[in-house]
Amino acid sequence: MKLIGSHTSPYVRKVRAVLVEKKIEVEFVVDSPWLSTSKVPNLNPLGKIPVLLLDDETPLFDSRVIVEYIDSVTPNNKLFPAANRERIEVKRWEALADGICDAAAAAFLEAKRPQQEQSVSWIARQHEKITRSLAFMSEQLGDKPFCTGTHFSLADIATGAALGYLEFRFAEIQWKQTHPNLDKLYGKLLQRPSLAETIPHD
């Protein structure tokens, strides 16, 4: 298998972390759809990363699809519970974390446009989504050791990827000071090789 993505994408980091947790080795091909020479559109018509290319050349895309597939491949270190309320809770955390990444990426890309073309209100709207979502995350986490309770799951990987992306791209969002329980969780997650080895960088 091959994983196509970048070192900066939080969605790619989520997939890479899952691969480490599942002890599955794949070839990591660095590519960005923003490059004129990118091969990503040939693999994913949506032109987005990550893309997981299976051994039979079938491309899987959207990080949520990919991580669920990877978790089903081997029985070790299950990151998704069986189909029940707990599984839905894990997927809700993933949706929240991915939503933070969506808003952050949208704000980042808007801010890269020429200043006269930027929408200040659009950027502010994305920041409001992030602020609300972080507060909701903090409230839901409370004093639990992990997102859904006492054990590590995909919810924690997705949350770690989102928090790491904010730390990487938006230092001005001081979520560590505002939500110390999220800071504590992220510090704990960075002790795991899956998150420590996939910290975003240019």
PAMARMI-468512 format. One record per residue (C-alpha): x, y, z. Coordinates in nm, 3 decimals, padded with zeros to 5 digits, m for minus. Layout:
{{X; Y; Z}} ...
***
This chain:
{{00.000; 00.000; 00.000}} {{00.099; 00.362; m00.053}} {{m00.015; 00.669; 00.138}} {{m00.010; 00.992; m00.060}} {{m00.008; 01.312; 00.141}} {{00.194; 01.591; 00.300}} {{00.370; 01.653; 00.631}} {{00.144; 01.951; 00.706}} {{m00.205; 01.805; 00.660}} {{m00.383; 01.709; 00.984}} {{m00.594; 01.459; 00.790}} {{m00.279; 01.286; 00.666}} {{m00.138; 01.292; 01.019}} {{m00.451; 01.117; 01.144}} {{m00.404; 00.837; 00.891}} {{m00.029; 00.808; 00.957}} {{m00.092; 00.785; 01.331}} {{m00.348; 00.508; 01.279}} {{m00.098; 00.315; 01.066}} {{00.161; 00.340; 01.344}} {{m00.088; 00.228; 01.609}} {{m00.192; m00.067; 01.391}} {{00.173; m00.151; 01.314}} {{00.108; m00.142; 00.940}} {{00.395; m00.024; 00.720}} {{00.315; 00.155; 00.395}} {{00.517; 00.365; 00.156}} {{00.461; 00.735; 00.228}} {{00.464; 00.940; m00.091}} {{00.485; 01.314; m00.027}} {{00.262; 01.508; m00.265}} {{00.040; 01.814; m00.237}} {{m00.258; 01.893; m00.460}} {{m00.145; 02.256; m00.455}} {{00.162; 02.170; m00.665}} {{00.130; 02.205; m01.043}} {{00.303; 01.867; m01.079}} {{00.076; 01.693; m00.829}} {{m00.052; 01.347; m00.917}} {{m00.324; 01.363; m00.651}} {{m00.608; 01.461; m00.895}} {{m00.528; 01.147; m01.095}} {{m00.594; 00.935; m00.786}} {{m00.870; 01.133; m00.617}} {{m01.105; 01.329; m00.846}} {{m01.172; 01.564; m00.554}} {{m00.804; 01.660; m00.558}} {{m00.760; 01.611; m00.184}} {{m00.519; 01.428; 00.043}} {{m00.477; 01.179; 00.195}} {{m00.514; 00.901; m00.060}} {{m00.445; 00.541; 00.032}} {{m00.352; 00.334; m00.271}} {{m00.425; m00.032; m00.207}} {{m00.213; m00.315; m00.343}} {{m00.459; m00.366; m00.629}} {{m00.428; 00.007; m00.715}} {{m00.772; 00.092; m00.573}} {{m00.756; 00.447; m00.429}} {{m00.929; 00.520; m00.101}} {{m00.988; 00.882; m00.011}} {{m01.123; 01.093; 00.271}} {{m00.937; 01.032; 00.592}} {{m01.250; 00.902; 00.769}} {{m01.292; 00.626; 00.511}} {{m00.922; 00.541; 00.518}} {{m00.886; 00.511; 00.896}} {{m01.195; 00.293; 00.925}} {{m01.059; 00.067; 00.653}} {{m00.716; 00.043; 00.819}} {{m00.872; m00.042; 01.155}} {{m01.064; m00.327; 00.992}} {{m00.760; m00.482; 00.821}} {{m00.602; m00.627; 01.134}} {{m00.756; m00.720; 01.471}} {{m00.475; m00.570; 01.683}} {{m00.508; m00.237; 01.865}} {{m00.868; m00.171; 01.764}} {{m00.934; 00.203; 01.744}} {{m01.306; 00.180; 01.666}} {{m01.545; 00.004; 01.905}} {{m01.804; m00.240; 01.774}} {{m02.115; m00.093; 01.614}} {{m02.294; 00.061; 01.910}} {{m02.337; 00.392; 02.092}} {{m01.968; 00.399; 02.185}} {{m01.867; 00.374; 01.819}} {{m02.093; 00.666; 01.732}} {{m01.931; 00.865; 02.013}} {{m01.586; 00.801; 01.864}} {{m01.707; 00.909; 01.520}} {{m01.866; 01.221; 01.670}} {{m01.529; 01.318; 01.818}} {{m01.370; 01.256; 01.480}} {{m01.630; 01.475; 01.308}} {{m01.567; 01.753; 01.561}} {{m01.189; 01.730; 01.523}} {{m01.210; 01.722; 01.143}} {{m01.446; 02.020; 01.157}} {{m01.184; 02.219; 01.348}} {{m00.931; 02.126; 01.080}} {{m01.176; 02.226; 00.804}} {{m01.229; 02.569; 00.960}} {{m00.860; 02.621; 01.032}} {{m00.757; 02.522; 00.679}} {{m01.024; 02.751; 00.531}} {{m00.900; 03.045; 00.740}} {{m00.537; 02.970; 00.654}} {{m00.602; 02.955; 00.280}} {{m00.815; 03.271; 00.285}} {{m00.537; 03.458; 00.467}} {{m00.291; 03.357; 00.192}} {{m00.493; 03.536; m00.075}} {{m00.393; 03.894; m00.174}} {{m00.503; 04.121; 00.108}} {{m00.748; 04.318; m00.106}} {{m00.923; 03.992; m00.198}} {{m00.947; 03.850; 00.152}} {{m01.276; 03.832; 00.339}} {{m01.221; 03.938; 00.697}} {{m01.570; 03.823; 00.790}} {{m01.508; 03.479; 00.639}} {{m01.186; 03.436; 00.840}} {{m01.364; 03.555; 01.155}} {{m01.643; 03.304; 01.094}} {{m01.391; 03.018; 01.077}} {{m01.224; 03.134; 01.397}} {{m01.563; 03.140; 01.569}} {{m01.619; 02.778; 01.466}} {{m01.281; 02.684; 01.611}} {{m01.347; 02.870; 01.937}} {{m01.688; 02.706; 01.985}} {{m01.555; 02.362; 01.898}} {{m01.261; 02.385; 02.137}} {{m01.495; 02.487; 02.419}} {{m01.723; 02.193; 02.335}} {{m01.425; 01.955; 02.323}} {{m01.302; 02.079; 02.659}} {{m01.645; 02.041; 02.816}} {{m01.691; 01.690; 02.675}} {{m01.344; 01.580; 02.783}} {{m01.378; 01.709; 03.138}} {{m01.133; 01.526; 03.360}} {{m01.142; 01.199; 03.162}} {{m00.801; 01.056; 03.066}} {{m00.910; 01.008; 02.704}} {{m01.182; 01.154; 02.482}} {{m01.435; 00.876; 02.525}} {{m01.337; 00.764; 02.873}} {{m01.063; 00.536; 03.000}} {{m00.914; 00.398; 02.678}} {{m00.732; 00.538; 02.376}} {{m00.925; 00.539; 02.047}} {{m00.952; 00.703; 01.707}} {{m01.123; 00.993; 01.886}} {{m00.793; 01.079; 02.054}} {{m00.593; 01.051; 01.732}} {{m00.834; 01.282; 01.548}} {{m00.836; 01.529; 01.837}} {{m00.457; 01.520; 01.859}} {{m00.427; 01.591; 01.487}} {{m00.663; 01.889; 01.517}} {{m00.489; 02.037; 01.821}} {{m00.150; 01.983; 01.660}} {{m00.261; 02.164; 01.346}} {{m00.376; 02.463; 01.550}} {{m00.041; 02.469; 01.729}} {{00.137; 02.450; 01.392}} {{m00.060; 02.710; 01.196}} {{m00.238; 02.927; 01.456}} {{m00.011; 03.007; 01.749}} {{m00.234; 03.306; 01.823}} {{m00.517; 03.073; 01.924}} {{m00.404; 03.010; 02.279}} {{m00.611; 02.699; 02.340}} {{m00.358; 02.556; 02.584}} {{m00.416; 02.845; 02.824}} {{m00.792; 02.854; 02.768}} {{m00.846; 02.479; 02.794}} {{m00.578; 02.321; 03.015}} {{m00.747; 01.981; 03.001}} {{m00.696; 01.975; 02.623}} {{m00.335; 02.075; 02.676}} {{m00.293; 01.788; 02.923}} {{m00.450; 01.545; 02.678}} {{m00.228; 01.659; 02.390}} {{00.082; 01.628; 02.606}} {{m00.017; 01.271; 02.690}} {{m00.084; 01.191; 02.323}} {{00.261; 01.317; 02.222}} {{00.411; 01.046; 02.440}} {{00.281; 00.793; 02.188}} {{00.507; 00.728; 01.886}} {{00.206; 00.757; 01.654}} {{00.158; 01.124; 01.740}} {{00.519; 01.210; 01.826}} {{00.650; 01.088; 01.489}} {{00.387; 01.270; 01.284}} {{00.409; 01.629; 01.418}} {{00.336; 01.860; 01.123}} {{00.618; 02.051; 00.960}} {{00.684; 02.235; 00.634}} 
***
